[in-house]
């Protein structure tokens, strides 16, 4: 995007010639852009430039080149996956000499430093977590890196070689023997490995820097005689570092900046936020009096810059308030608001209107949905096995439709059996609205609603019979295709890191009402109850396009 290229070009002089552009390097560059606009890619570009340029100037000057810090675990783990893909790409450039230059023998690597509860601190603890007794409910490792950043192969299956014990260490390698990183992925997940290897990019939460006062090895990770100190500090969601947290972080920032500053140079600091609440006062308080520079700058009209403008012609977010004072309680009012949101992605699926017998090549359905000539569908046989058939022709007959099949029916199929069309653009269009992300201000309010899931299923059937009659089922069974609440998850601070990762992984899978191919079919999460863990990062996947917020009561 243009603003990303502009930010990179504007930053090149101060990163390449720090002594010449000393004043520009001292400024805090604040990237302000709406959520989803590409802030992460903008500072990733500067990160890649900094790493490659440092290796070009001195291939042996490895060590920690950049520090990225986050305030929330969900945000840290989400950006970790994106950062690991970038680091693998840069190490590929180094090893294959894409630039026709030697970039050193030390790998370009990523280190994760987020505390013992989220990731084991030592190799010994990592080995312990690889035992059969420590696996999760699915029999998988509880490590934060679930898939190879390069080829997306699964790593957490104990029967594969994603995590290998060798010479007293646990290293990460790709389980696919054809992958470029089959021997080792340049990612260090344990604190002990971070201190030993001094990774090129260190991704950490702000609270970990308290260890600088207690662990000499933590201090030597950033300042030692072998390598130059980090050249770049990236702080995402900068506006969160305020109040009591800002006061505490400001104390450590003074120490960190003092450690990383030499007679010739000092680290460049980049902040990012989608919320316009920070100011010079905040950056001066946090970073030893440094002033800030917002990019892209605002022009005459609020909300517009040279690189972006607010458009009212194209669809965007719709904010709707629900005034439920007529209901007797918070639970009643919020349930009434949730029912139509949950019911909206449901559609009427085709059903057989005449029993299909063995060897029949023609079946009759009440509606088509997304069925069309040349497409295929799946249907349960008498033996409860799902069979896929391809459609040759479709002929309207009275109020129904006759469908001619490419091959005959292999088993008798009962009347009213459901036909599941193959996933088309119609089914995929419901994906963003399949999961209701329900945000609460407190765990107490969350607990009130989490106990109402079974009741909501009953209310959804009532909704189908009264307000969506003939839309979600035939007249004799009007609630046949009403929403079923079968998958409910909770995303709060009391979850462990691997539980959070599992939920994020499920949210990344598309939501679908139809079960066209059961071996690979995953309906998706129906409701995701969440507290403020999700308030900054937003939904961790496209499926959560519907958000509900419950105000404090």
Long-range contacts (C-beta under 8 A, 24 or more apart in sequence): 1-37, 1-38, 1-41, 1-307, 2-307, 3-33, 3-37, 3-38, 3-42, 3-295, 3-296, 3-305, 3-307, 3-308, 4-38, 4-41, 4-42, 4-45, 5-45, 6-296, 6-307, 7-31, 7-42, 7-43, 7-45, 7-46, 7-295, 7-296, 8-42, 8-45, 8-46, 8-49, 10-295, 11-46, 11-49, 11-268, 11-270, 12-49, 14-268, 15-46, 15-49, 15-50, 15-53, 15-231, 15-232, 15-268, 16-53, 18-231, 18-264, 18-265, 18-266, 18-268, 19-264, 19-265, 25-266, 25-268, 26-266, 26-290, 26-291, 27-290, 27-291, 27-292, 27-293, 28-269, 28-270, 28-271, 28-283, 28-287, 28-290, 28-291, 28-292, 28-293, 29-268, 29-269, 29-270, 29-271, 29-292, 29-293, 29-295, 30-238, 30-270, 30-271, 30-272, 30-273, 30-278, 30-283, 30-292, 30-293, 30-294, 30-295, 31-270, 31-271, 31-272, 31-273, 31-295, 32-272, 32-273, 32-274, 32-276, 32-294, 32-295, 32-296, 33-274, 33-296, 33-308, 34-274, 34-308, 35-274, 35-538, 36-538, 37-274, 37-308, 39-236, 39-272, 39-273, 39-274, 40-79, 40-82, 40-236, 40-272, 42-272, 43-234, 43-236, 43-270, 43-272, 44-82, 44-83, 44-86, 46-232, 46-270, 47-86, 47-201, 47-232, 47-234, 48-86, 48-90, 50-231, 50-232, 50-268, 51-90, 51-108, 51-200, 51-201, 52-90, 52-93, 52-99, 52-103, 54-228, 54-231, 55-94, 55-103, 55-104, 55-108, 56-99, 56-101, 56-103, 59-102, 59-103, 59-104, 59-105, 60-104, 60-105, 60-106, 61-104, 61-227, 61-228, 62-104, 62-106, 62-198, 62-200, 62-227, 63-198, 63-200, 63-224, 63-226, 63-227, 63-228, 64-111, 64-198, 64-199, 64-200, 64-201, 64-202, 64-221, 64-222, 64-227, 64-229, 64-230, 65-200, 65-201, 65-230, 65-231, 65-232, 66-200, 66-201, 66-202, 66-230, 66-231, 66-232, 66-233, 66-234, 67-201, 67-202, 67-204, 67-222, 67-230, 67-232, 67-233, 67-234, 67-267, 68-201, 68-202, 68-203, 68-204, 68-233, 68-234, 68-235, 68-236, 69-203, 69-204, 69-205, 69-206, 69-233, 69-234, 69-235, 69-236, 70-203, 70-204, 70-205, 70-206, 70-236, 70-237, 71-205, 71-206, 71-237, 71-240, 71-241, 71-245, 71-536, 72-237, 72-240, 72-533, 72-536, 72-537, 73-114, 73-118, 73-205, 73-493, 73-497, 73-500, 73-533, 74-491, 74-500, 74-504, 74-533, 74-534, 74-537, 74-540, 75-236, 75-237, 75-536, 75-537, 76-114, 76-203, 76-204, 76-205, 77-114, 77-118, 77-144, 77-497, 77-500, 77-501, 77-504, 78-504, 78-537, 78-540, 79-203, 79-236, 80-110, 80-112, 80-144, 80-145, 80-203, 81-149, 83-110, 83-201, 83-203, 84-110, 84-145, 84-149, 84-185, 84-187, 85-149, 85-150, 87-149, 87-186, 87-187, 87-200, 87-201, 88-149, 88-150, 88-181, 88-185, 88-186, 90-200, 91-186, 92-150, 92-180, 107-186, 107-200, 108-186, 108-200, 109-186, 109-187, 109-188, 109-197, 109-199, 109-200, 109-201, 110-186, 110-187, 110-188, 110-199, 110-200, 110-201, 110-202, 110-203, 111-187, 111-188, 111-193, 111-194, 111-197, 111-198, 111-199, 111-201, 111-202, 111-203, 112-144, 112-187, 112-188, 112-189, 112-194, 112-203, 112-204, 113-191, 113-194, 113-202, 113-203, 113-204, 113-205, 113-208, 114-203, 114-204, 114-205, 114-208, 114-497, 115-205, 115-207, 115-208, 116-191, 117-496, 117-497, 118-144, 118-496, 118-497, 119-143, 119-144, 119-189, 119-190, 119-191, 119-497, 120-189, 120-190, 121-190, 121-191, 121-192, 122-190, 122-191, 122-192, 123-168, 123-169, 123-170, 123-190, 123-192, 123-193, 125-190, 126-163, 126-170, 126-189, 126-190, 127-165, 127-170, 130-158, 130-163, 130-165, 130-170, 132-158, 136-498, 136-502, 142-496, 142-497, 142-498, 143-189, 143-498, 144-189, 144-497, 144-498, 144-501, 145-172, 145-185, 145-187, 145-189, 146-501, 146-505, 148-174, 148-175, 148-176, 148-179, 148-181, 148-185, 149-185, 149-187, 150-174, 150-179, 150-180, 150-181, 150-185, 151-176, 151-178, 151-179, 151-180, 151-181, 153-179, 169-193, 194-221, 195-220, 195-221, 198-224, 198-227, 202-230, 206-241, 206-245, 206-249, 206-252, 209-252, 209-255, 209-256, 210-252, 212-252, 212-255, 212-256, 212-259, 219-259, 222-256, 222-259, 222-260, 223-259, 223-260, 229-259, 229-260, 229-261, 229-262, 229-267, 230-260, 230-267, 231-265, 231-267, 231-268, 232-267, 232-268, 232-269, 232-270, 233-260, 233-267, 233-268, 233-269, 233-270, 234-269, 234-270, 234-271, 234-272, 235-269, 235-270, 235-271, 235-272, 236-271, 236-272, 236-273, 237-272, 237-273, 237-536, 238-271, 238-272, 238-273, 238-278, 238-282, 239-273, 239-275, 239-277, 239-278, 239-282, 240-536, 241-282, 241-286, 242-277, 242-282, 246-282, 246-285, 246-286, 249-286, 250-285, 250-286, 253-286, 253-287, 253-288, 254-288, 257-287, 257-288, 330-445, 330-448, 330-550, 330-553, 331-448, 331-449, 331-452, 334-449, 334-548, 334-550, 335-449, 335-452, 335-455, 335-456, 335-459, 337-548, 338-436, 338-438, 338-456, 338-548, 339-456, 339-459, 339-460, 339-463, 340-463, 341-433, 341-436, 341-546, 341-548, 342-436, 342-456, 342-460, 342-483, 342-485, 342-526, 342-527, 343-460, 343-463, 343-464, 343-468, 343-472, 343-482, 343-483, 344-433, 344-546, 345-430, 345-433, 345-434, 345-483, 345-511, 345-513, 346-472, 346-481, 346-482, 346-483, 346-513, 347-430, 347-472, 347-481, 347-513, 348-471, 348-472, 348-473, 348-481, 349-418, 349-419, 349-420, 349-421, 349-481, 349-513, 349-514, 350-377, 350-418, 350-419, 350-421, 351-416, 351-417, 351-418, 351-419, 351-474, 352-379, 352-413, 352-414, 352-415, 352-416, 352-417, 352-419, 353-400, 353-415, 353-416, 354-415, 355-412, 355-413, 355-414, 355-415, 356-409, 356-412, 356-413, 356-417, 357-409, 357-412, 358-408, 358-409, 358-410, 358-411, 358-412, 359-408, 359-409, 360-408, 360-409, 361-404, 361-405, 361-407, 361-408, 361-409, 362-402, 362-403, 362-404, 362-405, 363-402, 363-403, 363-405, 363-409, 363-413, 364-397, 364-400, 364-401, 364-402, 364-403, 365-400, 365-401, 365-403, 365-419, 366-399, 366-400, 366-401, 366-474, 367-401, 368-394, 368-401, 369-421, 369-426, 370-421, 370-422, 370-424, 370-426, 370-427, 371-403, 371-419, 371-421, 375-421, 375-422, 375-424, 376-422, 377-419, 377-420, 377-421, 377-422, 377-516, 378-419, 378-420, 378-422, 378-515, 378-516, 378-517, 378-518, 379-413, 379-417, 379-418, 379-419, 379-420, 380-413, 380-417, 380-418, 381-410, 381-411, 381-412, 381-413, 382-411, 382-412, 382-413, 382-414, 383-411, 385-411, 386-515, 386-518, 387-411, 388-516, 388-517, 416-474, 416-477, 420-514, 420-515, 420-516, 421-514, 421-516, 422-516, 423-512, 423-514, 423-516, 427-512, 427-513, 427-514, 428-510, 430-511, 430-512, 430-513, 431-510, 431-511, 431-512, 431-524, 431-542, 431-543, 432-542, 432-543, 432-544, 432-545, 432-546, 433-545, 433-546, 434-510, 434-511, 434-512, 434-513, 434-524, 434-526, 434-543, 435-507, 435-511, 435-524, 435-525, 435-526, 435-527, 435-528, 435-539, 435-543, 435-544, 435-545, 435-546, 436-526, 436-527, 436-528, 436-544, 436-546, 436-547, 436-548, 437-528, 437-530, 437-534, 437-539, 437-544, 437-546, 437-547, 437-548, 438-527, 438-528, 438-529, 438-530, 438-547, 438-548, 438-550, 439-530, 439-531, 439-532, 439-534, 439-535, 439-547, 439-548, 439-549, 439-550, 440-529, 440-530, 440-531, 440-550, 441-531, 441-532, 441-550, 441-551, 441-552, 442-531, 442-552, 443-492, 443-494, 443-531, 445-550, 445-552, 445-553, 446-490, 446-492, 446-529, 446-530, 446-531, 449-529, 449-550, 450-488, 450-490, 450-529, 453-485, 453-488, 453-527, 454-485, 456-485, 457-483, 457-484, 457-485, 460-484, 460-485, 481-513, 483-526, 484-526, 485-526, 485-527, 486-523, 486-526, 487-523, 487-524, 487-525, 487-526, 487-527, 488-525, 488-526, 488-527, 488-528, 488-529, 489-525, 489-527, 489-528, 489-529, 490-528, 490-529, 490-530, 491-528, 491-529, 491-530, 491-531, 491-533, 491-534, 492-529, 492-530, 492-531, 492-533, 493-531, 493-533, 503-528, 503-540, 504-540, 504-541, 507-539, 507-540, 507-541, 507-543, 507-544, 508-540, 508-541, 508-543, 509-541, 509-543, 510-542, 510-543, 511-543
